Protein backbone atom coordinates (compact mmCIF):
# COMPACT_ATOMS: atom_id res chain seq x y z
CA UNK A 1 0.00 0.00 0.00
CA UNK A 2 2.89 2.36 0.81
CA UNK A 3 4.40 1.86 -2.65
CA UNK A 4 1.12 2.71 -4.38
CA UNK A 5 0.74 5.95 -2.38
CA UNK A 6 4.32 6.96 -3.15
CA UNK A 7 3.77 6.36 -6.86
CA UNK A 8 0.60 8.48 -6.91
CA UNK A 9 2.31 11.30 -5.00
CA UNK A 10 5.25 11.23 -7.43
CA UNK A 11 2.91 11.20 -10.42
CA UNK A 12 0.96 14.19 -9.11
CA UNK A 13 4.20 16.07 -8.44
CA UNK A 14 5.45 15.47 -11.98
CA UNK A 15 2.09 16.54 -13.43
CA UNK A 16 2.01 19.75 -11.39
CA UNK A 17 5.59 20.64 -12.33
CA UNK A 18 4.89 19.98 -16.02
CA UNK A 19 1.81 22.18 -16.01
CA UNK A 20 3.62 24.93 -14.13
CA UNK A 21 6.41 24.91 -16.72
CA UNK A 22 3.97 25.37 -19.59
CA UNK A 23 2.14 28.26 -18.02
CA UNK A 24 5.37 30.06 -17.25
CA UNK A 25 7.05 32.97 -18.83
CA UNK A 26 8.68 36.08 -17.63
CA UNK A 27 7.09 39.27 -16.57
CA UNK A 28 6.15 40.59 -19.99
CA UNK A 29 4.07 43.48 -18.79
CA UNK A 30 4.11 46.45 -21.11
CA UNK A 31 4.66 49.96 -19.88
CA UNK A 32 1.43 51.84 -19.19
CA UNK A 33 0.38 54.62 -21.54
CA UNK A 34 1.33 58.14 -20.50
CA UNK A 35 -1.15 59.73 -18.10
CA UNK A 36 -1.75 62.69 -20.41
CA UNK A 37 -3.18 60.39 -23.10
CA UNK A 38 -0.48 61.13 -25.68
CA UNK A 39 0.97 58.28 -27.65
CA UNK A 40 4.68 57.67 -27.59
CA UNK A 41 6.46 57.60 -30.93
CA UNK A 42 7.88 54.23 -31.95
CA UNK A 43 11.58 53.65 -31.41
CA UNK A 44 13.11 54.11 -34.85
CA UNK A 45 16.72 54.39 -33.74
CA UNK A 46 17.51 50.85 -34.85
CA UNK A 47 16.16 51.05 -38.37
CA UNK A 48 12.42 50.94 -38.12
CA UNK A 49 9.36 50.46 -36.03
CA UNK A 50 10.97 48.44 -33.29
CA UNK A 51 8.65 45.89 -31.78
CA UNK A 52 6.41 45.18 -34.74
CA UNK A 53 8.93 43.74 -37.18
CA UNK A 54 8.25 46.34 -39.88
CA UNK A 55 11.36 48.10 -41.10
CA UNK A 56 13.60 46.83 -38.33
CA UNK A 57 16.62 44.81 -39.30
CA UNK A 58 15.98 41.10 -39.64
CA UNK A 59 18.49 40.26 -36.93
CA UNK A 60 16.81 42.55 -34.40
CA UNK A 61 13.36 41.11 -35.06
CA UNK A 62 14.68 37.56 -35.09
CA UNK A 63 16.51 38.09 -31.80
CA UNK A 64 13.42 39.65 -30.23
CA UNK A 65 11.22 36.81 -31.48
CA UNK A 66 13.68 34.20 -30.24
CA UNK A 67 13.75 35.87 -26.83
CA UNK A 68 9.94 35.93 -26.69
CA UNK A 69 9.82 32.27 -27.73
CA UNK A 70 12.37 31.28 -25.09
CA UNK A 71 10.45 33.07 -22.33
CA UNK A 72 6.93 32.01 -23.29
CA UNK A 73 6.86 29.01 -25.62
CA UNK A 74 9.98 26.91 -25.16
CA UNK A 75 8.80 25.14 -21.99
CA UNK A 76 6.10 23.35 -23.97
CA UNK A 77 7.29 23.46 -27.59
CA UNK A 78 10.99 22.67 -26.87
CA UNK A 79 14.19 24.53 -27.65
CA UNK A 80 14.17 23.36 -31.26
CA UNK A 81 10.42 24.06 -31.74
CA UNK A 82 9.98 20.28 -31.98
CA UNK A 83 7.25 19.99 -29.35
CA UNK A 84 6.70 16.55 -27.90
CA UNK A 85 3.92 14.65 -26.19
CA UNK A 86 0.77 16.77 -26.27
CA UNK A 87 2.67 19.82 -27.48
CA UNK A 88 2.79 20.24 -31.27
CA UNK A 89 5.93 20.93 -33.24
CA UNK A 90 6.27 24.49 -34.50
CA UNK A 91 9.16 23.71 -36.85
CA UNK A 92 6.93 24.00 -39.94
CA UNK A 93 4.01 25.99 -38.49
CA UNK A 94 4.33 28.59 -41.27
CA UNK A 95 3.48 25.94 -43.87
CA UNK A 96 0.17 25.33 -42.09
CA UNK A 97 -0.85 28.78 -40.82
CA UNK A 98 -0.40 32.42 -41.84
CA UNK A 99 1.12 34.96 -39.48
CA UNK A 100 -2.39 36.27 -38.75
CA UNK A 101 -3.66 32.79 -37.87
CA UNK A 102 -0.65 32.17 -35.64
CA UNK A 103 -1.24 35.52 -33.91
CA UNK A 104 -4.84 34.46 -33.25
CA UNK A 105 -3.70 31.17 -31.74
CA UNK A 106 -1.16 32.94 -29.52
CA UNK A 107 -3.71 35.56 -28.45
CA UNK A 108 -6.68 33.30 -27.82
CA UNK A 109 -5.12 29.92 -27.12
CA UNK A 110 -6.25 26.67 -28.69
CA UNK A 111 -6.78 23.16 -27.37
CA UNK A 112 -4.56 22.84 -24.31
CA UNK A 113 -2.63 26.02 -25.08
CA UNK A 114 -3.52 29.01 -22.89
CA UNK A 115 -4.19 32.50 -24.18
CA UNK A 116 -1.21 34.85 -24.13
CA UNK A 117 -3.07 38.11 -24.84
CA UNK A 118 -2.76 39.09 -21.17
CA UNK A 119 0.92 38.12 -21.01
CA UNK A 120 2.26 39.57 -24.27
CA UNK A 121 1.71 42.93 -25.93
CA UNK A 122 0.14 43.08 -29.40
CA UNK A 123 3.54 44.06 -30.80
CA UNK A 124 5.18 41.05 -29.14
CA UNK A 125 2.49 38.74 -30.54
CA UNK A 126 3.01 40.24 -34.00
CA UNK A 127 6.80 39.79 -33.87
CA UNK A 128 6.47 36.22 -32.59
CA UNK A 129 3.76 35.22 -35.09
CA UNK A 130 5.67 36.68 -38.06
CA UNK A 131 8.81 34.83 -36.96
CA UNK A 132 6.91 31.56 -36.56
CA UNK A 133 5.20 32.05 -39.95
CA UNK A 134 8.66 31.91 -41.55
CA UNK A 135 9.14 28.36 -40.23
CA UNK A 136 8.21 26.30 -43.28
C-alpha positions as CSV (number, residue, x, y, z in Angstrom):
1,X,0.0,0.0,0.0
2,X,2.9,2.4,0.8
3,X,4.4,1.9,-2.6
4,X,1.1,2.7,-4.4
5,X,0.7,5.9,-2.4
6,X,4.3,7.0,-3.1
7,X,3.8,6.4,-6.9
8,X,0.6,8.5,-6.9
9,X,2.3,11.3,-5.0
10,X,5.3,11.2,-7.4
11,X,2.9,11.2,-10.4
12,X,1.0,14.2,-9.1
13,X,4.2,16.1,-8.4
14,X,5.4,15.5,-12.0
15,X,2.1,16.5,-13.4
16,X,2.0,19.8,-11.4
17,X,5.6,20.6,-12.3
18,X,4.9,20.0,-16.0
19,X,1.8,22.2,-16.0
20,X,3.6,24.9,-14.1
21,X,6.4,24.9,-16.7
22,X,4.0,25.4,-19.6
23,X,2.1,28.3,-18.0
24,X,5.4,30.1,-17.3
25,X,7.0,33.0,-18.8
26,X,8.7,36.1,-17.6
27,X,7.1,39.3,-16.6
28,X,6.2,40.6,-20.0
29,X,4.1,43.5,-18.8
30,X,4.1,46.4,-21.1
31,X,4.7,50.0,-19.9
32,X,1.4,51.8,-19.2
33,X,0.4,54.6,-21.5
34,X,1.3,58.1,-20.5
35,X,-1.2,59.7,-18.1
36,X,-1.8,62.7,-20.4
37,X,-3.2,60.4,-23.1
38,X,-0.5,61.1,-25.7
39,X,1.0,58.3,-27.7
40,X,4.7,57.7,-27.6
41,X,6.5,57.6,-30.9
42,X,7.9,54.2,-31.9
43,X,11.6,53.6,-31.4
44,X,13.1,54.1,-34.8
45,X,16.7,54.4,-33.7
46,X,17.5,50.8,-34.9
47,X,16.2,51.0,-38.4
48,X,12.4,50.9,-38.1
49,X,9.4,50.5,-36.0
50,X,11.0,48.4,-33.3
51,X,8.6,45.9,-31.8
52,X,6.4,45.2,-34.7
53,X,8.9,43.7,-37.2
54,X,8.3,46.3,-39.9
55,X,11.4,48.1,-41.1
56,X,13.6,46.8,-38.3
57,X,16.6,44.8,-39.3
58,X,16.0,41.1,-39.6
59,X,18.5,40.3,-36.9
60,X,16.8,42.6,-34.4
61,X,13.4,41.1,-35.1
62,X,14.7,37.6,-35.1
63,X,16.5,38.1,-31.8
64,X,13.4,39.7,-30.2
65,X,11.2,36.8,-31.5
66,X,13.7,34.2,-30.2
67,X,13.8,35.9,-26.8
68,X,9.9,35.9,-26.7
69,X,9.8,32.3,-27.7
70,X,12.4,31.3,-25.1
71,X,10.5,33.1,-22.3
72,X,6.9,32.0,-23.3
73,X,6.9,29.0,-25.6
74,X,10.0,26.9,-25.2
75,X,8.8,25.1,-22.0
76,X,6.1,23.3,-24.0
77,X,7.3,23.5,-27.6
78,X,11.0,22.7,-26.9
79,X,14.2,24.5,-27.6
80,X,14.2,23.4,-31.3
81,X,10.4,24.1,-31.7
82,X,10.0,20.3,-32.0
83,X,7.2,20.0,-29.4
84,X,6.7,16.6,-27.9
85,X,3.9,14.6,-26.2
86,X,0.8,16.8,-26.3
87,X,2.7,19.8,-27.5
88,X,2.8,20.2,-31.3
89,X,5.9,20.9,-33.2
90,X,6.3,24.5,-34.5
91,X,9.2,23.7,-36.8
92,X,6.9,24.0,-39.9
93,X,4.0,26.0,-38.5
94,X,4.3,28.6,-41.3
95,X,3.5,25.9,-43.9
96,X,0.2,25.3,-42.1
97,X,-0.8,28.8,-40.8
98,X,-0.4,32.4,-41.8
99,X,1.1,35.0,-39.5
100,X,-2.4,36.3,-38.8
101,X,-3.7,32.8,-37.9
102,X,-0.6,32.2,-35.6
103,X,-1.2,35.5,-33.9
104,X,-4.8,34.5,-33.3
105,X,-3.7,31.2,-31.7
106,X,-1.2,32.9,-29.5
107,X,-3.7,35.6,-28.5
108,X,-6.7,33.3,-27.8
109,X,-5.1,29.9,-27.1
110,X,-6.2,26.7,-28.7
111,X,-6.8,23.2,-27.4
112,X,-4.6,22.8,-24.3
113,X,-2.6,26.0,-25.1
114,X,-3.5,29.0,-22.9
115,X,-4.2,32.5,-24.2
116,X,-1.2,34.8,-24.1
117,X,-3.1,38.1,-24.8
118,X,-2.8,39.1,-21.2
119,X,0.9,38.1,-21.0
120,X,2.3,39.6,-24.3
121,X,1.7,42.9,-25.9
122,X,0.1,43.1,-29.4
123,X,3.5,44.1,-30.8
124,X,5.2,41.0,-29.1
125,X,2.5,38.7,-30.5
126,X,3.0,40.2,-34.0
127,X,6.8,39.8,-33.9
128,X,6.5,36.2,-32.6
129,X,3.8,35.2,-35.1
130,X,5.7,36.7,-38.1
131,X,8.8,34.8,-37.0
132,X,6.9,31.6,-36.6
133,X,5.2,32.0,-39.9
134,X,8.7,31.9,-41.6
135,X,9.1,28.4,-40.2
136,X,8.2,26.3,-43.3
